[in-house]
Amino acid sequence: MRRCRTLKFSLFVSPSLIIIGAFAIILLAFNIIVSQYTNRIASEHIHSQFSTFSLYSKNEENWKITKNESGYGLTTAYVVLDESEKAIDPSPPWLNPEEEAMVEYITSFYQQNLHDLRNGKILSFTHQDQAYRIRMGTYYGYYDGYMVFEDEKNIENHQYEILVYTNVTPLTSFGATVNHILWILMVCVLLLALFWLFLRSNKLDLAFKKLNAYIVLAGDRKTLPENATFAYEEFYKVAGTIRSMTEMIDRAENAQKQFFSNASHELKTPLMSIQGYAEGLQSGIIKDKEKCLSVIIRETQKMALLINDILLLSKMDAANKQIRQKTFDLRELILYCIGVVETTAQQNEIRLLVDIADNLILCCGDESGMERAVLNILTNALRYTKSVIEIICRQDTAGISLIIADDGNGIEPKDLPHIFERFYKGSGGNFGIGLSITQEVIQQHHGTISVDSKPGKTIFQILLPAYQ
C-alpha cells in the first residue's frame, strides 16, 4: 500500500522549497548582474589605459585619452612584452617584490592563454587573493622606453604585446559581501517561516481533530451538533456537506423502510387473496372456478411485477452502469409499447394521440431496458389521465426527443422534486420504483428525463443523443 505524505509534512516542505527557490533565483540573478557589471567597468578601465598608447606618432594632436569615472577607484596597470615575450615595461629592477611577482605572473598567464588573448578577449585571473581582468593589444613600431610609436619607415620596428590589467577586487568583494548577506537573510527567513508554520500546524491539527470528531459522529449515525464551531471557513463547508449527506442517507433509509413496508403490504394483500381463493377451491366452497383462477392470476401478476422491479433494480446496481450495446429502432419500440397499453386505454375510454416520425430513429443501448422505461411512463399516464395521452417522438441534429403527456390532475408540488427517487411513493403511487428505474435507464443511455406538471397537464420529456 502506498504511503501518503502527511498534511503537516506538505505544509512545511512546500513553503520551504518556495523560499529556497526564490532566494536561489535572487542569488543567481544578482551574481549574473554583478559579474556583467564588473566586466563592463573593467573593460572601461582597460580601454582607458589602451587609449594612452599612441599608434600614430605623426598625429599626436589627435590623441584621445578616455577618462574613467567609475567611482570605484580601480587600479589599472600594464606590461609590455617584446618579441621574445620578455617584459620590457616595467623592466628590472622592479620597485618591490610584489611588482616583480606580478610581472612574472602576467607573463606566465600570457603564455598559457595566448590564443584567447590574441582574439581580443577579456580574461579573468586571481593573484594573491586579488581579482583581475586582463586584455591584450598588439602593436608594431618602436619602443622609446615609455611609448610604442608606429613608424613604417623606421628600421627599428618590432612587434610588442601590451597586457593591460585592472584590479576588480572592490567589485567582487562587494558581490561576495552581498551574497553572504543574502544567505544569512535566507536562513533567517526560512527559520522564521518554519517557526510560524509550526505554530500554524498545531492549530491546524486541532482543527482537523475537531472536524474528524464531527465526521465520526456522522459515521456513527449520532445526532450532529447544531452550532458546531470550526477554525476555518472551509471546514464549515465540509461540515455542511456532511450534514447534507447525513440527511440524504436518512431520507434514503426512511424511504427504503417505507418501501419495504409498502412492498410487504402489497405482497401480503395478494398473497392472502390467493391463499383464500386457493383454500376455497380446495374445500369446494367456491363454485366459480374461472373467476377464482382469474383473481389468482391477476394477484400473481401483481406480485410478479413488484418482484421483477426489485430484481431489475438490483441487477442494474450490480451491473455497475454497464449496459448491453445494441442498435435498435426507437420508433418501433415506442409503437410496441403503445400496443401493450392500447387495450387498457380502450377499456378506460382513453384516447392515444400518436405523433411519431415515419423514418427510422436509431438508438444504441439496451432495448429491453428502454422498453421498460417507456412502458413505466405510459402505465403511469394511464393511471392518472382523464381522457387523452399524447406520444410525440422526433429526431433532429441535436438528438432524439420523446414526449409523453396526459391530462390528469397533475403531480402534487410536494411530490414533484422526489418522483425519481428510489422508494419514494407519491400520492397514488405503487411502490416507488418505476420512475427511478426509468431515470437510471435513460441515464445509462446518456440521456436525460424531466417532468413538468400542473393541474390538467403532466409532461414527461426524454432527450437522447443521436445515434452516431
Secondary structure, 3 states (H helix, E strand, C coil): CCCCCCHHHHHHHHHHHHHHHHHHHHHHHHHHHHHHHHHHHHHHHHHHHHCCCCCCHHHHHHCCCCCCCCCCCCCEEEEEECCCCCEEECCCCCCCHHHHHHHHHHHHHHHHCHHHHHCCCCEEEEECCEEEEEEEEEEEEEECCCCEECCCCCCCCEEEEEEEEEECHHHHHHHHHHHHHHHHHHHHHHHHHHHHHHHHHHHHHHHHHHHHHHHHHHHCCCCCCCCCCCCCHHHHHHHHHHHHHHHHHHHHHHHHHHHHHHHHHHHHHHHHHHHHHHHHHHHCCCCCHHHHHHHHHHHHHHHHHHHHHHHHHHHHHHCCCCCCCEEEEHHHHHHHHHHHHHHHHHHCCCEEEEEECCCCCEEEECHHHHHHHHHHHHHHHHHHCCCEEEEEEEEECCEEEEEEEECCCCCCCCCHHHCCCCCCCCCCCCCCCHHHHHHHHHHHCCCEEEEEEECCEEEEEEEECCCC
